[in-house]
Every structure is written in structure tokens, then in C-alpha cells.
Amino acid sequence: MTGAQTIIVHTSGTNAPTLVLASLGVVLALASLAWQARSFIVTGSRITVELRVAFKGRGSVVSIPHNATTDQVSLLQSQSFTEPVLAVRVNNTGRGSTSVVSVDLAFDDGGALDETVRNPPLPFRLDGESEQSWYIDAQPAFAYAKTVEQIQRTGKPHHVRGRVKLGNRKVVLSKNHVSLPSS
């Protein structure tokens, strides 16, 4: 046997350029992951629902603010805006489109009011960054609140919210509500 060969490996401390490049790679990978997560969230649809009191007449609809006075309502009615409606406004602030499959009114006691004729008809494709309103006759809602009050005798106004069901089976309620008189 001849002499054994010895292998010598030289190591040094940390190599500064290698450490900087490796750290930069980790930071860029984390930034890319965060950007991908953000992109995934904003490319879908983001639906909000608002319920407003409005009046139909003269072939158009006028929404009124929630704090409208009786004088303002009387003035609208004198200008042929006489049919009270509840406007369910659906707003898609996301970039992706979605399908609206139903629009109705949800009462605070669990009841609901739905009309069979919709304009525009349902299901409705709501594109990204767009909005659409549906108008529901307010008289049946007033009648419902009056009937419930006759049975329960709470003496308080009944609240109703707009409710939208989407094609992905998600249900979105309006954050605001409208108070209906109970008498």
C-alpha cells in the first residue's frame, strides 16, 4: 500500500456577497408571495349592497336620503313621483364579474319579500367595477310590517335590509336598513 492521500478543504468565515445575495433572494421571494396573495384577492368580485327609499314616477326613479323630511317627500309626490319603492343597489368593486341570482328584502324578524318580475331579469351577470339597482314595490313591505305589528304589538318600527344571493351561493346583506312604520 502506498501512502494515503490527504484531502484538505479550506473553509473561510461567512462570505459577505453570498450572504447579501441570499438575503435579497429571501426578501424578493416573500414580496412575490405577498403580491400573488393580494392579486388573488382583488381579481375576484367584491360585492356590497345598499338599500334606499325611492319613488317612481314619470318613467324614472328618485332616491331620497334616509333623513328626508315630510316636506321633501310631499314635494316629490307633487311632481308625480308617487309610487314608493325600495331600491336594492348592488355594487361590485372587484375586478372579476359575478352572477346575481336573487334580490329580495329581509326583515328583522326573519321574514322576506321577493317579487317574481325583475328588471333587469335574474340571473344577472354583474361585471367588475360596476353596479346595478333593482326596485321593489314598497307597499307589500309596509303591509308586512303592519301585519306583524298587529300580531306582536311591539310598538317599534320594523327594519328591512336588502339581500342578494350570488352564483357562488354567497349571501350579501346590506349594511344599512330601512325602518318601516308599524302603523
C-alpha positions in Angstrom: 0.0 0.0 0.0 1.3 3.3 -0.9 0.9 6.4 1.1 -2.6 7.6 1.7 -3.6 10.8 0.2 -4.9 13.5 2.4 -7.6 15.9 1.1 -7.6 19.3 2.7 -10.7 21.5 2.4 -10.2 25.2 3.2 -13.2 27.0 4.7 -13.5 30.6 5.5 -15.9 32.6 7.6 -19.1 34.0 6.0 -18.8 35.3 2.6 -20.4 38.8 2.7 -21.5 38.9 -1.0 -23.1 35.5 -0.8 -25.0 36.4 2.4 -26.3 39.6 0.9 -27.5 37.8 -2.3 -29.1 35.1 -0.3 -30.9 37.6 2.0 -32.0 39.6 -1.1 -33.4 36.4 -2.6 -35.5 35.6 0.5 -36.9 39.2 0.6 -37.8 39.1 -3.0 -39.5 35.7 -2.6 -41.6 36.9 0.3 -42.5 40.1 -1.6 -43.6 38.0 -4.6 -45.7 35.7 -2.4 -47.4 38.8 -0.8 -48.1 40.3 -4.3 -49.6 37.0 -5.5 -51.9 36.8 -2.5 -53.0 40.4 -3.0 -53.6 39.8 -6.7 -55.7 36.7 -5.9 -57.9 38.7 -3.5 -58.5 41.7 -5.8 -59.1 39.8 -9.0 -62.4 38.4 -7.7 -65.6 40.2 -7.2 -66.3 42.2 -4.1 -70.0 42.9 -3.6 -71.7 45.5 -1.4 -75.4 46.0 -1.1 -77.2 49.2 -0.1 -81.0 49.7 0.5 -82.6 53.1 -0.3 -86.1 54.5 -0.2 -87.1 55.8 -3.6 -90.2 57.0 -5.5 -91.2 56.0 -9.1 -93.0 58.3 -11.5 -92.6 59.9 -14.9 -90.7 56.8 -16.1 -87.9 57.3 -13.7 -86.9 56.7 -10.1 -85.7 59.2 -7.5 -83.9 58.0 -4.4 -84.3 60.1 -1.2 -81.8 60.4 1.7 -82.6 58.5 4.9 -83.2 61.8 6.7 -85.7 63.3 4.2 -88.4 65.4 5.7 -92.1 65.0 5.0 -92.0 68.3 3.1 -89.4 66.9 0.8 -91.4 63.7 0.2 -94.6 65.8 -0.4 -92.7 67.9 -2.9 -91.6 64.8 -4.8 -95.2 63.5 -4.7 -96.5 66.8 -6.1 -94.1 66.2 -9.1 -95.7 62.9 -9.9 -93.2 60.7 -8.0 -96.0 58.9 -6.1 -95.1 55.2 -6.1 -92.8 54.3 -3.1 -90.2 51.6 -3.9 -87.2 50.2 -2.1 -84.0 50.3 -4.2 -81.5 47.5 -3.7 -78.3 48.7 -5.2 -75.6 46.1 -5.8 -72.0 47.4 -6.3 -69.1 45.2 -7.5 -65.9 46.9 -6.6 -63.7 44.0 -7.5 -62.2 43.3 -11.0 -64.0 40.0 -11.5 -67.6 39.5 -12.6 -70.2 37.6 -10.7 -73.8 36.4 -11.1 -76.7 37.9 -9.1 -79.2 35.1 -8.8 -81.8 36.7 -6.4 -82.6 40.0 -4.9 -85.1 40.4 -2.1 -85.9 42.2 1.2 -85.0 40.6 4.5 -87.0 41.7 7.6 -85.5 41.8 11.1 -88.0 39.1 12.3 -86.8 36.5 9.7 -89.5 37.3 7.0 -88.6 38.0 3.4 -90.3 39.7 0.4 -89.5 38.7 -3.1 -91.1 39.8 -6.4 -91.3 37.5 -9.3 -90.7 40.1 -12.0 -87.3 41.7 -12.0 -85.9 44.5 -14.2 -83.2 43.5 -15.2 -84.2 39.9 -15.1 -82.3 37.4 -12.9 -79.8 35.8 -13.0 -77.8 38.9 -13.9 -74.1 39.0 -14.8 -72.6 41.9 -12.9 -69.2 42.9 -14.4 -66.3 44.0 -12.2 -66.3 47.7 -11.2 -70.0 48.1 -12.0 -73.3 48.5 -10.2 -76.9 47.7 -10.8 -80.2 48.5 -8.9 -83.4 46.6 -8.5 -86.6 48.3 -7.4 -89.1 46.5 -5.2 -92.6 47.9 -4.6 -92.7 49.2 -1.0 -96.4 48.7 -0.4 -96.1 44.9 0.3 -93.3 45.7 2.7 -95.4 48.3 4.5 -98.3 45.8 4.7 -96.0 43.1 6.1 -94.7 45.4 8.8 -98.3 46.4 9.7 -99.5 42.8 9.9 -96.6 41.7 12.1 -97.2 44.7 14.4 -100.9 43.7 14.7 -99.8 40.3 15.8 -96.8 41.1 18.0 -97.8 44.6 19.2 -94.2 45.8 19.8 -94.8 49.4 19.1 -91.4 49.7 17.4 -90.7 50.2 13.7 -89.7 47.1 11.7 -86.4 47.1 9.9 -85.7 45.6 6.4 -82.4 45.1 4.6 -81.6 44.4 1.0 -80.4 40.8 0.4 -78.6 39.5 -2.6 -77.7 35.9 -3.4 -74.7 35.3 -5.8 -74.0 32.5 -8.1 -71.3 31.1 -5.8 -74.1 30.7 -3.2 -72.8 33.6 -1.1 -75.5 35.8 0.5 -74.8 39.5 1.0 -77.0 41.7 3.2 -77.0 45.5 3.1 -75.1 47.1 5.9 -77.8 49.7 6.3 -81.5 49.1 7.0 -84.7 51.0 6.3 -87.2 51.4 9.1 -90.8 50.7 8.1 -93.7 52.3 10.1 -95.6 49.7 12.1 -99.0 51.6 12.0 
